[in-house]
Amino acid sequence: MGEETLVSLLCAEPWHLDSNNECQISFQKDYTGETEWRLLDPDIAIGELNEGISNRDDSSTRTSDRPRLLSKFKIEITLTKRHITSRGSLDHVTINDERLTDAAFGTKTYYARLEMGCFRTAFERRAHNVPEWAPPFAYQLSLDESPYPARQLWKDPDEAPEPEWFPFTEWKEFCSGKIVKQV
């Protein structure tokens, strides 16, 4: 998969951590993006997308009911202190540097896998509770580490909205491409 195809796929739709659209990442073709998280809305800047690691497709040895590897690549993500402006005023929301320590901001490199198949979001899989209305997704983007700030990077770790059953460090699989059920 070439870089142009990879970028197009990453930018086509938001990447969801949950089916309620409370936690998601959106990428833009200008190598920027933003996270959307019910309590924290930082901008992100995508510094580099490097597909040079491997784009070997092992689909010839897989059965059709197994996910198919589309690409492995490296991506740099910078969590910034800028507030998102795409959804209008956020005057009523406490976000970014008001909640996080300075160490939470900056550029980090992630190793990513992009797969095609039939996936449920990480929240539903961890909660073992897939709502009937929750759609399956055609693509899964997996990062080697979570792009969300770990609990120790919060000014008040006790105020971090981290579910006990799903720590921030595990927030590293995102789904996109909702599969529409045929009626």
Rosetta constraint file for C-alpha pairs under 8 A:
AtomPair CA 1 CA 5 HARMONIC 6.35 0.50
AtomPair CA 1 CA 6 HARMONIC 6.47 0.50
AtomPair CA 1 CA 55 HARMONIC 6.30 0.50
AtomPair CA 1 CA 70 HARMONIC 6.96 0.50
AtomPair CA 1 CA 71 HARMONIC 6.59 0.50
AtomPair CA 2 CA 6 HARMONIC 6.18 0.50
AtomPair CA 2 CA 51 HARMONIC 7.77 0.50
AtomPair CA 3 CA 7 HARMONIC 5.99 0.50
AtomPair CA 3 CA 49 HARMONIC 7.97 0.50
AtomPair CA 3 CA 50 HARMONIC 7.84 0.50
AtomPair CA 3 CA 51 HARMONIC 6.53 0.50
AtomPair CA 4 CA 8 HARMONIC 6.15 0.50
AtomPair CA 5 CA 9 HARMONIC 6.20 0.50
AtomPair CA 6 CA 10 HARMONIC 6.16 0.50
AtomPair CA 7 CA 11 HARMONIC 6.04 0.50
AtomPair CA 7 CA 29 HARMONIC 6.61 0.50
AtomPair CA 8 CA 12 HARMONIC 5.95 0.50
AtomPair CA 8 CA 29 HARMONIC 7.24 0.50
AtomPair CA 9 CA 13 HARMONIC 7.88 0.50
AtomPair CA 10 CA 27 HARMONIC 6.27 0.50
AtomPair CA 11 CA 26 HARMONIC 6.82 0.50
AtomPair CA 11 CA 27 HARMONIC 4.88 0.50
AtomPair CA 11 CA 28 HARMONIC 5.37 0.50
AtomPair CA 11 CA 29 HARMONIC 6.30 0.50
AtomPair CA 13 CA 26 HARMONIC 6.97 0.50
AtomPair CA 13 CA 176 HARMONIC 6.41 0.50
AtomPair CA 13 CA 177 HARMONIC 6.88 0.50
AtomPair CA 14 CA 24 HARMONIC 6.31 0.50
AtomPair CA 14 CA 25 HARMONIC 5.67 0.50
AtomPair CA 14 CA 26 HARMONIC 4.54 0.50
AtomPair CA 14 CA 27 HARMONIC 7.21 0.50
AtomPair CA 14 CA 176 HARMONIC 6.34 0.50
AtomPair CA 15 CA 24 HARMONIC 5.31 0.50
AtomPair CA 15 CA 25 HARMONIC 5.13 0.50
AtomPair CA 15 CA 26 HARMONIC 6.24 0.50
AtomPair CA 15 CA 141 HARMONIC 7.70 0.50
AtomPair CA 15 CA 174 HARMONIC 5.19 0.50
AtomPair CA 15 CA 175 HARMONIC 5.09 0.50
AtomPair CA 15 CA 176 HARMONIC 4.88 0.50
AtomPair CA 16 CA 21 HARMONIC 6.40 0.50
AtomPair CA 16 CA 23 HARMONIC 6.19 0.50
AtomPair CA 16 CA 24 HARMONIC 4.42 0.50
AtomPair CA 16 CA 25 HARMONIC 6.73 0.50
AtomPair CA 16 CA 121 HARMONIC 6.80 0.50
AtomPair CA 16 CA 174 HARMONIC 4.95 0.50
AtomPair CA 16 CA 175 HARMONIC 4.98 0.50
AtomPair CA 16 CA 176 HARMONIC 6.28 0.50
AtomPair CA 17 CA 21 HARMONIC 7.69 0.50
AtomPair CA 17 CA 22 HARMONIC 7.95 0.50
AtomPair CA 17 CA 23 HARMONIC 5.46 0.50
AtomPair CA 17 CA 24 HARMONIC 5.72 0.50
AtomPair CA 17 CA 121 HARMONIC 5.54 0.50
AtomPair CA 17 CA 122 HARMONIC 5.63 0.50
AtomPair CA 17 CA 123 HARMONIC 6.19 0.50
AtomPair CA 17 CA 171 HARMONIC 7.23 0.50
AtomPair CA 17 CA 173 HARMONIC 6.56 0.50
AtomPair CA 17 CA 174 HARMONIC 4.89 0.50
AtomPair CA 17 CA 175 HARMONIC 6.61 0.50
AtomPair CA 18 CA 22 HARMONIC 6.70 0.50
AtomPair CA 18 CA 23 HARMONIC 6.21 0.50
AtomPair CA 18 CA 24 HARMONIC 7.60 0.50
AtomPair CA 18 CA 121 HARMONIC 5.26 0.50
AtomPair CA 18 CA 122 HARMONIC 6.43 0.50
AtomPair CA 18 CA 123 HARMONIC 5.11 0.50
AtomPair CA 18 CA 124 HARMONIC 6.70 0.50
AtomPair CA 19 CA 121 HARMONIC 6.60 0.50
AtomPair CA 19 CA 123 HARMONIC 7.85 0.50
AtomPair CA 19 CA 124 HARMONIC 7.65 0.50
AtomPair CA 19 CA 134 HARMONIC 5.76 0.50
AtomPair CA 19 CA 135 HARMONIC 7.34 0.50
AtomPair CA 22 CA 36 HARMONIC 6.69 0.50
AtomPair CA 22 CA 37 HARMONIC 5.40 0.50
AtomPair CA 22 CA 38 HARMONIC 5.41 0.50
AtomPair CA 23 CA 35 HARMONIC 7.31 0.50
AtomPair CA 23 CA 36 HARMONIC 5.45 0.50
AtomPair CA 23 CA 37 HARMONIC 4.47 0.50
AtomPair CA 23 CA 38 HARMONIC 6.79 0.50
AtomPair CA 24 CA 35 HARMONIC 5.72 0.50
AtomPair CA 24 CA 36 HARMONIC 5.20 0.50
AtomPair CA 24 CA 37 HARMONIC 6.64 0.50
AtomPair CA 24 CA 174 HARMONIC 7.54 0.50
AtomPair CA 25 CA 33 HARMONIC 7.24 0.50
AtomPair CA 25 CA 34 HARMONIC 5.85 0.50
AtomPair CA 25 CA 35 HARMONIC 4.39 0.50
AtomPair CA 25 CA 36 HARMONIC 6.22 0.50
AtomPair CA 26 CA 33 HARMONIC 5.28 0.50
AtomPair CA 26 CA 34 HARMONIC 5.42 0.50
AtomPair CA 26 CA 35 HARMONIC 6.33 0.50
AtomPair CA 27 CA 31 HARMONIC 6.91 0.50
AtomPair CA 27 CA 32 HARMONIC 6.07 0.50
AtomPair CA 27 CA 33 HARMONIC 4.28 0.50
AtomPair CA 27 CA 34 HARMONIC 6.81 0.50
AtomPair CA 27 CA 46 HARMONIC 7.98 0.50
AtomPair CA 28 CA 32 HARMONIC 5.28 0.50
AtomPair CA 28 CA 33 HARMONIC 5.34 0.50
AtomPair CA 31 CA 45 HARMONIC 6.69 0.50
AtomPair CA 31 CA 46 HARMONIC 4.88 0.50
AtomPair CA 31 CA 47 HARMONIC 6.69 0.50
AtomPair CA 31 CA 48 HARMONIC 7.54 0.50
AtomPair CA 32 CA 44 HARMONIC 6.30 0.50
AtomPair CA 32 CA 45 HARMONIC 4.45 0.50
AtomPair CA 32 CA 46 HARMONIC 4.92 0.50
AtomPair CA 32 CA 47 HARMONIC 7.77 0.50
AtomPair CA 33 CA 43 HARMONIC 6.54 0.50
AtomPair CA 33 CA 44 HARMONIC 5.25 0.50
AtomPair CA 33 CA 45 HARMONIC 5.91 0.50
AtomPair CA 33 CA 46 HARMONIC 6.76 0.50
AtomPair CA 34 CA 41 HARMONIC 7.66 0.50
AtomPair CA 34 CA 42 HARMONIC 6.53 0.50
AtomPair CA 34 CA 43 HARMONIC 4.51 0.50
AtomPair CA 34 CA 44 HARMONIC 4.92 0.50
AtomPair CA 34 CA 45 HARMONIC 7.63 0.50
AtomPair CA 34 CA 84 HARMONIC 7.25 0.50
AtomPair CA 35 CA 41 HARMONIC 6.03 0.50
AtomPair CA 35 CA 42 HARMONIC 6.08 0.50
AtomPair CA 35 CA 43 HARMONIC 6.31 0.50
AtomPair CA 35 CA 44 HARMONIC 6.82 0.50
AtomPair CA 36 CA 40 HARMONIC 7.19 0.50
AtomPair CA 36 CA 41 HARMONIC 5.38 0.50
AtomPair CA 36 CA 42 HARMONIC 7.58 0.50
AtomPair CA 37 CA 41 HARMONIC 5.68 0.50
AtomPair CA 39 CA 93 HARMONIC 7.83 0.50
AtomPair CA 39 CA 94 HARMONIC 7.69 0.50
AtomPair CA 39 CA 95 HARMONIC 7.06 0.50
AtomPair CA 39 CA 161 HARMONIC 7.48 0.50
AtomPair CA 40 CA 94 HARMONIC 7.56 0.50
AtomPair CA 40 CA 95 HARMONIC 5.10 0.50
AtomPair CA 40 CA 96 HARMONIC 6.34 0.50
AtomPair CA 41 CA 83 HARMONIC 6.87 0.50
AtomPair CA 41 CA 84 HARMONIC 6.54 0.50
AtomPair CA 41 CA 95 HARMONIC 6.07 0.50
AtomPair CA 41 CA 96 HARMONIC 6.68 0.50
AtomPair CA 42 CA 79 HARMONIC 6.59 0.50
AtomPair CA 42 CA 80 HARMONIC 6.28 0.50
AtomPair CA 42 CA 81 HARMONIC 6.51 0.50
AtomPair CA 42 CA 82 HARMONIC 6.53 0.50
AtomPair CA 42 CA 83 HARMONIC 5.78 0.50
AtomPair CA 42 CA 84 HARMONIC 6.31 0.50
AtomPair CA 42 CA 95 HARMONIC 7.19 0.50
AtomPair CA 42 CA 96 HARMONIC 5.64 0.50
AtomPair CA 43 CA 79 HARMONIC 6.36 0.50
AtomPair CA 43 CA 80 HARMONIC 5.62 0.50
AtomPair CA 43 CA 81 HARMONIC 7.12 0.50
AtomPair CA 43 CA 82 HARMONIC 5.84 0.50
AtomPair CA 43 CA 83 HARMONIC 6.09 0.50
AtomPair CA 43 CA 84 HARMONIC 5.54 0.50
AtomPair CA 44 CA 77 HARMONIC 6.42 0.50
AtomPair CA 44 CA 78 HARMONIC 5.32 0.50
AtomPair CA 44 CA 79 HARMONIC 4.77 0.50
AtomPair CA 44 CA 80 HARMONIC 5.76 0.50
AtomPair CA 45 CA 77 HARMONIC 5.81 0.50
AtomPair CA 45 CA 78 HARMONIC 4.99 0.50
AtomPair CA 45 CA 79 HARMONIC 6.77 0.50
AtomPair CA 45 CA 80 HARMONIC 7.24 0.50
AtomPair CA 46 CA 75 HARMONIC 7.26 0.50
AtomPair CA 46 CA 76 HARMONIC 5.70 0.50
AtomPair CA 46 CA 77 HARMONIC 4.75 0.50
AtomPair CA 46 CA 78 HARMONIC 6.32 0.50
AtomPair CA 47 CA 75 HARMONIC 7.45 0.50
AtomPair CA 47 CA 76 HARMONIC 5.12 0.50
AtomPair CA 47 CA 77 HARMONIC 6.05 0.50
AtomPair CA 47 CA 78 HARMONIC 7.00 0.50
AtomPair CA 47 CA 107 HARMONIC 7.77 0.50
AtomPair CA 48 CA 74 HARMONIC 7.82 0.50
AtomPair CA 48 CA 75 HARMONIC 5.57 0.50
AtomPair CA 48 CA 76 HARMONIC 5.14 0.50
AtomPair CA 48 CA 77 HARMONIC 7.77 0.50
AtomPair CA 49 CA 73 HARMONIC 7.28 0.50
AtomPair CA 49 CA 74 HARMONIC 5.99 0.50
AtomPair CA 49 CA 75 HARMONIC 4.60 0.50
AtomPair CA 49 CA 76 HARMONIC 6.66 0.50
AtomPair CA 50 CA 73 HARMONIC 5.69 0.50
AtomPair CA 50 CA 74 HARMONIC 4.99 0.50
AtomPair CA 50 CA 75 HARMONIC 6.15 0.50
AtomPair CA 51 CA 55 HARMONIC 7.12 0.50
AtomPair CA 51 CA 71 HARMONIC 7.59 0.50
AtomPair CA 51 CA 72 HARMONIC 6.61 0.50
AtomPair CA 51 CA 73 HARMONIC 4.22 0.50
AtomPair CA 51 CA 74 HARMONIC 6.16 0.50
AtomPair CA 52 CA 73 HARMONIC 6.42 0.50
AtomPair CA 52 CA 74 HARMONIC 7.70 0.50
AtomPair CA 53 CA 72 HARMONIC 6.26 0.50
AtomPair CA 53 CA 73 HARMONIC 5.44 0.50
AtomPair CA 53 CA 74 HARMONIC 6.96 0.50
AtomPair CA 54 CA 71 HARMONIC 6.65 0.50
AtomPair CA 54 CA 72 HARMONIC 5.25 0.50
AtomPair CA 54 CA 73 HARMONIC 6.55 0.50
AtomPair CA 55 CA 70 HARMONIC 6.70 0.50
AtomPair CA 55 CA 71 HARMONIC 4.39 0.50
AtomPair CA 55 CA 72 HARMONIC 5.49 0.50
AtomPair CA 55 CA 73 HARMONIC 7.55 0.50
AtomPair CA 56 CA 69 HARMONIC 7.83 0.50
AtomPair CA 56 CA 70 HARMONIC 7.63 0.50
AtomPair CA 56 CA 71 HARMONIC 6.82 0.50
AtomPair CA 56 CA 72 HARMONIC 7.93 0.50
AtomPair CA 57 CA 68 HARMONIC 7.39 0.50
AtomPair CA 57 CA 69 HARMONIC 5.60 0.50
AtomPair CA 57 CA 70 HARMONIC 5.95 0.50
AtomPair CA 57 CA 71 HARMONIC 7.14 0.50
AtomPair CA 58 CA 62 HARMONIC 6.96 0.50
AtomPair CA 58 CA 68 HARMONIC 7.17 0.50
AtomPair CA 58 CA 69 HARMONIC 6.52 0.50
AtomPair CA 59 CA 63 HARMONIC 7.67 0.50
AtomPair CA 59 CA 68 HARMONIC 5.56 0.50
AtomPair CA 59 CA 69 HARMONIC 6.92 0.50
AtomPair CA 62 CA 66 HARMONIC 6.38 0.50
AtomPair CA 62 CA 68 HARMONIC 7.38 0.50
AtomPair CA 65 CA 117 HARMONIC 7.46 0.50
AtomPair CA 66 CA 117 HARMONIC 6.67 0.50
AtomPair CA 67 CA 115 HARMONIC 6.08 0.50
AtomPair CA 67 CA 116 HARMONIC 5.48 0.50
AtomPair CA 67 CA 117 HARMONIC 4.42 0.50
AtomPair CA 67 CA 118 HARMONIC 7.15 0.50
AtomPair CA 68 CA 115 HARMONIC 5.35 0.50
AtomPair CA 68 CA 116 HARMONIC 5.11 0.50
AtomPair CA 68 CA 117 HARMONIC 6.29 0.50
AtomPair CA 69 CA 113 HARMONIC 7.30 0.50
AtomPair CA 69 CA 114 HARMONIC 6.18 0.50
AtomPair CA 69 CA 115 HARMONIC 4.44 0.50
AtomPair CA 69 CA 116 HARMONIC 6.50 0.50
AtomPair CA 70 CA 113 HARMONIC 7.69 0.50
AtomPair CA 70 CA 114 HARMONIC 5.48 0.50
AtomPair CA 70 CA 115 HARMONIC 5.22 0.50
AtomPair CA 70 CA 116 HARMONIC 6.70 0.50
AtomPair CA 71 CA 113 HARMONIC 5.86 0.50
AtomPair CA 71 CA 114 HARMONIC 5.22 0.50
AtomPair CA 71 CA 115 HARMONIC 7.11 0.50
AtomPair CA 72 CA 111 HARMONIC 7.35 0.50
AtomPair CA 72 CA 112 HARMONIC 5.61 0.50
AtomPair CA 72 CA 113 HARMONIC 4.51 0.50
AtomPair CA 72 CA 114 HARMONIC 6.36 0.50
AtomPair CA 73 CA 111 HARMONIC 5.95 0.50
AtomPair CA 73 CA 112 HARMONIC 5.29 0.50
AtomPair CA 73 CA 113 HARMONIC 6.56 0.50
AtomPair CA 74 CA 109 HARMONIC 6.86 0.50
AtomPair CA 74 CA 110 HARMONIC 5.70 0.50
AtomPair CA 74 CA 111 HARMONIC 4.60 0.50
AtomPair CA 74 CA 112 HARMONIC 5.92 0.50
AtomPair CA 75 CA 109 HARMONIC 5.72 0.50
AtomPair CA 75 CA 110 HARMONIC 5.31 0.50
AtomPair CA 75 CA 111 HARMONIC 6.45 0.50
AtomPair CA 75 CA 112 HARMONIC 7.10 0.50
AtomPair CA 76 CA 107 HARMONIC 6.37 0.50
AtomPair CA 76 CA 108 HARMONIC 5.51 0.50
AtomPair CA 76 CA 109 HARMONIC 4.32 0.50
AtomPair CA 76 CA 110 HARMONIC 6.15 0.50
AtomPair CA 77 CA 107 HARMONIC 5.50 0.50
AtomPair CA 77 CA 108 HARMONIC 5.50 0.50
AtomPair CA 77 CA 109 HARMONIC 6.44 0.50
AtomPair CA 77 CA 110 HARMONIC 7.62 0.50
AtomPair CA 77 CA 147 HARMONIC 7.72 0.50
AtomPair CA 78 CA 105 HARMONIC 6.88 0.50
AtomPair CA 78 CA 106 HARMONIC 5.04 0.50
AtomPair CA 78 CA 107 HARMONIC 4.03 0.50
AtomPair CA 78 CA 108 HARMONIC 6.25 0.50
AtomPair CA 79 CA 104 HARMONIC 7.30 0.50
AtomPair CA 79 CA 105 HARMONIC 4.99 0.50
AtomPair CA 79 CA 106 HARMONIC 5.60 0.50
AtomPair CA 79 CA 107 HARMONIC 6.72 0.50
AtomPair CA 80 CA 96 HARMONIC 7.89 0.50
AtomPair CA 80 CA 105 HARMONIC 5.70 0.50
AtomPair CA 80 CA 106 HARMONIC 6.67 0.50
AtomPair CA 81 CA 96 HARMONIC 5.67 0.50
AtomPair CA 81 CA 97 HARMONIC 5.91 0.50
AtomPair CA 81 CA 105 HARMONIC 7.16 0.50
AtomPair CA 82 CA 96 HARMONIC 7.62 0.50
AtomPair CA 83 CA 90 HARMONIC 7.96 0.50
AtomPair CA 83 CA 95 HARMONIC 7.66 0.50
AtomPair CA 83 CA 96 HARMONIC 7.18 0.50
AtomPair CA 85 CA 89 HARMONIC 6.87 0.50
AtomPair CA 85 CA 90 HARMONIC 7.91 0.50
AtomPair CA 94 CA 98 HARMONIC 6.42 0.50
AtomPair CA 94 CA 99 HARMONIC 7.25 0.50
AtomPair CA 95 CA 99 HARMONIC 6.05 0.50
AtomPair CA 96 CA 100 HARMONIC 6.06 0.50
AtomPair CA 97 CA 101 HARMONIC 6.67 0.50
AtomPair CA 97 CA 102 HARMONIC 7.19 0.50
AtomPair CA 99 CA 154 HARMONIC 5.98 0.50
AtomPair CA 99 CA 155 HARMONIC 5.68 0.50
AtomPair CA 99 CA 156 HARMONIC 7.39 0.50
AtomPair CA 100 CA 104 HARMONIC 6.27 0.50
AtomPair CA 100 CA 149 HARMONIC 7.97 0.50
AtomPair CA 100 CA 153 HARMONIC 5.92 0.50
AtomPair CA 100 CA 154 HARMONIC 4.39 0.50
AtomPair CA 100 CA 155 HARMONIC 5.23 0.50
AtomPair CA 101 CA 105 HARMONIC 7.81 0.50
AtomPair CA 101 CA 153 HARMONIC 5.48 0.50
AtomPair CA 101 CA 154 HARMONIC 5.69 0.50
AtomPair CA 101 CA 155 HARMONIC 5.45 0.50
AtomPair CA 103 CA 153 HARMONIC 6.55 0.50
AtomPair CA 104 CA 149 HARMONIC 5.95 0.50
AtomPair CA 104 CA 153 HARMONIC 5.57 0.50
AtomPair CA 104 CA 154 HARMONIC 7.87 0.50
AtomPair CA 110 CA 143 HARMONIC 6.11 0.50
AtomPair CA 110 CA 144 HARMONIC 6.10 0.50
AtomPair CA 110 CA 145 HARMONIC 6.66 0.50
AtomPair CA 111 CA 143 HARMONIC 5.71 0.50
AtomPair CA 111 CA 144 HARMONIC 5.48 0.50
AtomPair CA 112 CA 141 HARMONIC 6.77 0.50
AtomPair CA 112 CA 142 HARMONIC 5.46 0.50
AtomPair CA 112 CA 143 HARMONIC 4.50 0.50
AtomPair CA 112 CA 144 HARMONIC 6.40 0.50
AtomPair CA 113 CA 140 HARMONIC 7.97 0.50
AtomPair CA 113 CA 141 HARMONIC 5.77 0.50
AtomPair CA 113 CA 142 HARMONIC 5.18 0.50
AtomPair CA 113 CA 143 HARMONIC 6.65 0.50
AtomPair CA 114 CA 139 HARMONIC 7.07 0.50
AtomPair CA 114 CA 140 HARMONIC 5.83 0.50
AtomPair CA 114 CA 141 HARMONIC 4.72 0.50
AtomPair CA 114 CA 142 HARMONIC 6.58 0.50
AtomPair CA 115 CA 139 HARMONIC 5.63 0.50
AtomPair CA 115 CA 140 HARMONIC 5.30 0.50
AtomPair CA 115 CA 141 HARMONIC 6.64 0.50
AtomPair CA 116 CA 138 HARMONIC 5.62 0.50
AtomPair CA 116 CA 139 HARMONIC 4.59 0.50
AtomPair CA 116 CA 140 HARMONIC 6.55 0.50
AtomPair CA 117 CA 137 HARMONIC 7.69 0.50
AtomPair CA 117 CA 138 HARMONIC 5.19 0.50
AtomPair CA 117 CA 139 HARMONIC 6.16 0.50
AtomPair CA 117 CA 140 HARMONIC 7.90 0.50
AtomPair CA 118 CA 136 HARMONIC 6.10 0.50
AtomPair CA 118 CA 137 HARMONIC 5.60 0.50
AtomPair CA 118 CA 138 HARMONIC 5.08 0.50
AtomPair CA 118 CA 139 HARMONIC 7.15 0.50
AtomPair CA 119 CA 136 HARMONIC 5.48 0.50
AtomPair CA 119 CA 137 HARMONIC 5.05 0.50
AtomPair CA 119 CA 138 HARMONIC 6.35 0.50
AtomPair CA 119 CA 139 HARMONIC 6.92 0.50
AtomPair CA 119 CA 140 HARMONIC 6.77 0.50
AtomPair CA 119 CA 175 HARMONIC 7.03 0.50
AtomPair CA 120 CA 124 HARMONIC 6.59 0.50
AtomPair CA 120 CA 125 HARMONIC 6.49 0.50
AtomPair CA 120 CA 135 HARMONIC 7.51 0.50
AtomPair CA 120 CA 136 HARMONIC 5.22 0.50
AtomPair CA 120 CA 137 HARMONIC 6.32 0.50
AtomPair CA 120 CA 175 HARMONIC 7.32 0.50
AtomPair CA 121 CA 125 HARMONIC 6.31 0.50
AtomPair CA 121 CA 136 HARMONIC 7.78 0.50
AtomPair CA 121 CA 137 HARMONIC 7.86 0.50
AtomPair CA 121 CA 173 HARMONIC 7.54 0.50
AtomPair CA 121 CA 174 HARMONIC 6.59 0.50
AtomPair CA 121 CA 175 HARMONIC 5.94 0.50
AtomPair CA 122 CA 126 HARMONIC 6.03 0.50
AtomPair CA 122 CA 171 HARMONIC 7.50 0.50
AtomPair CA 122 CA 173 HARMONIC 6.07 0.50
AtomPair CA 122 CA 174 HARMONIC 6.99 0.50
AtomPair CA 123 CA 127 HARMONIC 5.98 0.50
AtomPair CA 123 CA 166 HARMONIC 7.79 0.50
AtomPair CA 124 CA 128 HARMONIC 5.83 0.50
AtomPair CA 124 CA 129 HARMONIC 5.53 0.50
AtomPair CA 124 CA 130 HARMONIC 5.08 0.50
AtomPair CA 124 CA 131 HARMONIC 7.90 0.50
AtomPair CA 125 CA 129 HARMONIC 7.08 0.50
AtomPair CA 125 CA 130 HARMONIC 7.22 0.50
AtomPair CA 126 CA 165 HARMONIC 7.63 0.50
AtomPair CA 126 CA 166 HARMONIC 6.99 0.50
AtomPair CA 127 CA 165 HARMONIC 7.63 0.50
AtomPair CA 130 CA 134 HARMONIC 6.51 0.50
AtomPair CA 135 CA 178 HARMONIC 6.12 0.50
AtomPair CA 135 CA 179 HARMONIC 6.36 0.50
AtomPair CA 135 CA 180 HARMONIC 7.19 0.50
AtomPair CA 135 CA 181 HARMONIC 7.98 0.50
AtomPair CA 136 CA 178 HARMONIC 5.99 0.50
AtomPair CA 136 CA 179 HARMONIC 5.55 0.50
AtomPair CA 137 CA 175 HARMONIC 5.94 0.50
AtomPair CA 137 CA 176 HARMONIC 5.61 0.50
AtomPair CA 137 CA 177 HARMONIC 5.23 0.50
AtomPair CA 137 CA 178 HARMONIC 4.38 0.50
AtomPair CA 137 CA 179 HARMONIC 5.25 0.50
AtomPair CA 138 CA 175 HARMONIC 7.49 0.50
AtomPair CA 138 CA 176 HARMONIC 6.44 0.50
AtomPair CA 138 CA 177 HARMONIC 5.13 0.50
AtomPair CA 138 CA 178 HARMONIC 6.26 0.50
AtomPair CA 138 CA 179 HARMONIC 6.15 0.50
AtomPair CA 139 CA 175 HARMONIC 5.56 0.50
AtomPair CA 139 CA 176 HARMONIC 5.23 0.50
AtomPair CA 139 CA 177 HARMONIC 6.02 0.50
AtomPair CA 140 CA 173 HARMONIC 6.70 0.50
AtomPair CA 140 CA 174 HARMONIC 5.59 0.50
AtomPair CA 140 CA 175 HARMONIC 4.47 0.50
AtomPair CA 140 CA 176 HARMONIC 6.46 0.50
AtomPair CA 141 CA 173 HARMONIC 5.72 0.50
AtomPair CA 141 CA 174 HARMONIC 5.13 0.50
AtomPair CA 141 CA 175 HARMONIC 6.25 0.50
AtomPair CA 142 CA 172 HARMONIC 5.79 0.50
AtomPair CA 142 CA 173 HARMONIC 4.44 0.50
AtomPair CA 142 CA 174 HARMONIC 6.42 0.50
AtomPair CA 143 CA 172 HARMONIC 5.21 0.50
AtomPair CA 143 CA 173 HARMONIC 6.43 0.50
AtomPair CA 144 CA 172 HARMONIC 6.97 0.50
AtomPair CA 145 CA 169 HARMONIC 6.86 0.50
AtomPair CA 145 CA 170 HARMONIC 7.52 0.50
AtomPair CA 145 CA 171 HARMONIC 7.88 0.50
AtomPair CA 145 CA 172 HARMONIC 5.96 0.50
AtomPair CA 146 CA 168 HARMONIC 6.88 0.50
AtomPair CA 146 CA 169 HARMONIC 5.33 0.50
AtomPair CA 146 CA 170 HARMONIC 6.16 0.50
AtomPair CA 146 CA 171 HARMONIC 5.08 0.50
AtomPair CA 146 CA 172 HARMONIC 4.48 0.50
AtomPair CA 147 CA 171 HARMONIC 7.49 0.50
AtomPair CA 147 CA 172 HARMONIC 6.97 0.50
AtomPair CA 148 CA 168 HARMONIC 6.32 0.50
AtomPair CA 148 CA 169 HARMONIC 7.47 0.50
AtomPair CA 148 CA 171 HARMONIC 6.98 0.50
AtomPair CA 149 CA 153 HARMONIC 5.96 0.50
AtomPair CA 149 CA 154 HARMONIC 7.42 0.50
AtomPair CA 149 CA 168 HARMONIC 7.02 0.50
AtomPair CA 150 CA 154 HARMONIC 7.38 0.50
AtomPair CA 150 CA 168 HARMONIC 5.64 0.50
AtomPair CA 150 CA 169 HARMONIC 6.07 0.50
AtomPair CA 151 CA 157 HARMONIC 5.41 0.50
AtomPair CA 151 CA 160 HARMONIC 6.43 0.50
AtomPair CA 151 CA 162 HARMONIC 7.66 0.50
AtomPair CA 151 CA 168 HARMONIC 6.99 0.50
AtomPair CA 152 CA 157 HARMONIC 6.00 0.50
AtomPair CA 153 CA 157 HARMONIC 7.44 0.50
AtomPair CA 154 CA 159 HARMONIC 7.97 0.50
AtomPair CA 154 CA 160 HARMONIC 6.62 0.50
AtomPair CA 156 CA 160 HARMONIC 6.93 0.50
AtomPair CA 162 CA 166 HARMONIC 7.04 0.50
AtomPair CA 162 CA 167 HARMONIC 5.85 0.50
AtomPair CA 162 CA 168 HARMONIC 6.24 0.50
AtomPair CA 163 CA 167 HARMONIC 6.17 0.50
AtomPair CA 166 CA 170 HARMONIC 6.60 0.50
AtomPair CA 166 CA 171 HARMONIC 7.70 0.50
AtomPair CA 167 CA 171 HARMONIC 7.20 0.50
